[in-house]
Amino acid sequence: MPPIVAIGPEPEPQIERAVAEGGGEVGPLEHAEALVWLDYRVDSFPDALPDAVRWVQLPSAGVERWLEAGRLEGDRAFTTAVGAYSQPVAEHVVALLLAGVRALPACVRAASWGEPDVGELAGSTVVIVGAGSIGRALIALLAPFDCEIVAVTRRGRPVDGAARTLPADRVAEVWRAGHVVLAAPATAATRHLVDRAALAAMRSDAWLVNVARGALVDTDALVEALAAGEIAGAALDVTDPEPLPDGHALWSEPRALITPHVANPASTELDHLARHVRENVRRYVNGEPLLAQVDTEAGY
Amino acid sequence: MPPIVAIGPEPEPQIERAVAEGGGEVGPLEHAEALVWLDYRVDSFPDALPDAVRWVQLPSAGVERWLEAGRLEGDRAFTTAVGAYSQPVAEHVVALLLAGVRALPACVRAASWGEPDVGELAGSTVVIVGAGSIGRALIALLAPFDCEIVAVTRRGRPVDGAARTLPADRVAEVWRAGHVVLAAPATAATRHLVDRAALAAMRSDAWLVNVARGALVDTDALVEALAAGEIAGAALDVTDPEPLPDGHALWSEPRALITPHVANPASTELDHLARHVRENVRRYVNGEPLLAQVDTEAGY
């Protein structure tokens, strides 16, 4: 008998197909042992779930707000979408890095033939803070670009494709190495990881790319560093505050490139989530470890 | 005895080192059997060279103006910089493709949080017209991006890494396949290769990228196609006319992304040329075939 998997809050044909392809049977929540939840808003989530629900698949990669709201409790597994969107997010990072190095923002703004300050990504060092699934996908995409990769992970365990890996408590040593990509979860430990000191340590030709969460960067310190030309630029897909309010200094800062949380594009999001759901249903059916299970103690 | 290699019009320490490292000896033109010419301007080139000069290395990849001016004559070898700048130019193509697909021009122009129309490069088809050294370098860079590569070459001989290769006389069949990258030499046969019909055949979500020569595109037809939204956009590192004059329609076209002939960035150009010169001097010294020898009949 295939396990009954509920889908909420609304039916979604592509996810229904994924559940069936993974070996589950779509059914109502009151008969289900698993739930795939498709609404990003914490408030949308049911206050109480039937005890029979052993596993909940959430739609987003970052679940800090769900944890804060105490929604990920009870004796069951919660899985996030970590990994599901790694490929598109990593692609966005390469787009942002190359746009920065190639001076594309200045070119977009130009209304006459000029001499923008164009460099190459080749030959540079890219520091990737957080070598989870996004970091690993990014390393794979950068492989042919002749960059040196420095990874920073919690414990500093070597990461494939990285020339060096440092533990998080030594991150201060790598700010000066080159471009910096933030792909770490938002936790108390990573809040304002990129602060005034980090920005001051960075190279003047380096770009900061953030596709993680806005709070990893001290926005006020960044605004000052950009205005002073301490770094070449910042490409931010996430901001703090987010959405970035109209009139914020970053909107008019030529060294800032803001993309409105689109690293995982809406146009392809469901495709990626469906692939992830299919794989997790298959694992659930086969009693294998689920992808991206929440560690409620670590906070992600 | 190492061959005497002259460098002109001015001495250049980095090129002098490259000549020495390749096994040559830098000396005056009147005693030289080879000349490395560093000035891009055709008019700068000596009217007549000593008969003893058996080989001339030119600084640019495209030499159509040198050929038109009849400067590449006499019983000697002329080599271009084809291949020397392939890596940085290919990197620029990836920057432009990703910028287009990821809607970065719209993001740069935005002054408030919005919903730009962002897509992915993954899953798309990239048509590369001209699979010379730039095209091959581009295929290598795109390898991890999960794109299908379609190559168009003069004779259609299969290209490594391309799913299909078509001969130039069947190029009309591939316009509809996806994004189009122009990396073919400017010849009589490629003039206005991308004309009204080609643009009309292209997909509405496709980007046209030109890093070859402006004349490969019918600019007037492109302006119309962009204004009508027939294609998603055009990222042009080369234009016709070039430089693109102030007030030209492309400067104000939101679907156009113009970079002012910087795919091969000035900041790293001499490094790449020096590497090329060193290898060609080594080949000359050893009697091996030179890289990028001009075929004066084919016109490149």
Contacts between the chains, C-beta under 8 A, distances in Angstrom:
chain1	res1	chain2	res2	distance
A	87	B	122	6.2
A	87	B	146	7.6
A	88	B	120	5.4
A	88	B	122	7.0
A	91	B	98	7.1
A	91	B	102	7.8
A	91	B	120	6.1
A	91	B	121	6.0
A	91	B	122	6.1
A	91	B	145	6.9
A	92	B	102	6.0
A	94	B	94	7.5
A	94	B	98	6.2
A	95	B	95	7.8
A	95	B	98	3.6
A	95	B	99	6.3
A	95	B	101	7.5
A	95	B	102	4.4
A	95	B	104	6.5
A	96	B	104	7.8
A	98	B	91	7.1
A	98	B	94	6.2
A	98	B	95	3.6
A	98	B	98	6.2
A	98	B	99	7.5
A	99	B	95	6.3
A	99	B	98	7.5
A	99	B	99	5.4
A	99	B	104	5.3
A	101	B	95	7.5
A	102	B	91	7.8
A	102	B	92	6.1
A	102	B	95	4.4
A	102	B	259	7.2
A	102	B	262	7.6
A	103	B	259	7.8
A	103	B	262	7.5
A	104	B	95	6.5
A	104	B	96	7.8
A	104	B	99	5.3
A	104	B	104	6.3
A	104	B	105	7.9
A	104	B	108	7.4
A	104	B	257	7.1
A	104	B	259	7.1
A	105	B	104	7.9
A	105	B	108	4.8
A	107	B	257	6.7
A	107	B	258	6.3
A	107	B	259	4.7
A	107	B	260	7.3
A	108	B	104	7.4
A	108	B	105	4.7
A	108	B	108	4.2
A	108	B	109	6.6
A	108	B	257	6.3
A	109	B	108	6.6
A	109	B	109	7.8
A	110	B	251	7.7
A	110	B	258	7.2
A	110	B	260	7.6
A	111	B	246	7.1
A	111	B	251	4.8
A	111	B	252	7.3
A	112	B	246	4.7
A	112	B	251	7.0
A	113	B	242	8.0
A	113	B	243	3.6
A	113	B	244	5.7
A	113	B	246	8.0
A	113	B	260	4.8
A	114	B	260	5.7
A	115	B	260	7.0
A	115	B	262	8.0
A	115	B	266	7.7
A	116	B	259	7.4
A	116	B	260	6.9
A	116	B	262	6.4
A	117	B	267	7.6
A	118	B	259	7.6
A	118	B	262	4.3
A	118	B	265	4.1
A	118	B	266	7.4
A	118	B	267	6.8
A	119	B	265	6.0
A	119	B	267	5.7
A	119	B	268	7.3
A	120	B	88	5.3
A	120	B	91	6.1
A	120	B	265	6.1
A	120	B	267	7.8
A	120	B	268	5.4
A	121	B	91	6.0
A	122	B	87	6.3
A	122	B	88	7.0
A	122	B	91	6.1
A	123	B	268	7.9
A	140	B	144	5.2
A	141	B	144	5.1
A	141	B	145	6.5
A	143	B	144	6.0
A	144	B	140	5.1
A	144	B	141	5.1
A	144	B	143	6.0
A	144	B	144	6.9
A	145	B	91	6.9
A	145	B	141	6.5
A	146	B	87	7.6
A	242	B	113	7.9
A	243	B	113	3.6
A	244	B	113	5.6
A	245	B	113	8.0
A	246	B	111	7.1
A	246	B	112	4.7
A	246	B	113	8.0
A	251	B	110	7.7
A	251	B	111	4.7
A	251	B	112	7.0
A	252	B	111	7.3
A	257	B	104	7.1
A	257	B	107	6.7
A	257	B	108	6.3
A	258	B	107	6.3
A	258	B	110	7.1
A	259	B	102	7.2
A	259	B	103	7.8
A	259	B	104	7.1
A	259	B	107	4.7
A	259	B	116	7.4
A	259	B	118	7.6
A	260	B	107	7.3
A	260	B	110	7.6
A	260	B	113	4.8
A	260	B	114	5.8
A	260	B	115	7.0
A	260	B	116	6.9
A	262	B	102	7.6
A	262	B	103	7.5
A	262	B	115	8.0
A	262	B	116	6.4
A	262	B	118	4.3
A	265	B	102	8.0
A	265	B	118	4.1
A	265	B	119	6.0
A	265	B	120	6.1
A	266	B	115	7.7
A	266	B	118	7.4
A	267	B	117	7.6
A	267	B	118	6.8
A	267	B	119	5.7
A	267	B	120	7.8
A	268	B	119	7.2
A	268	B	120	5.4
A	268	B	123	7.8
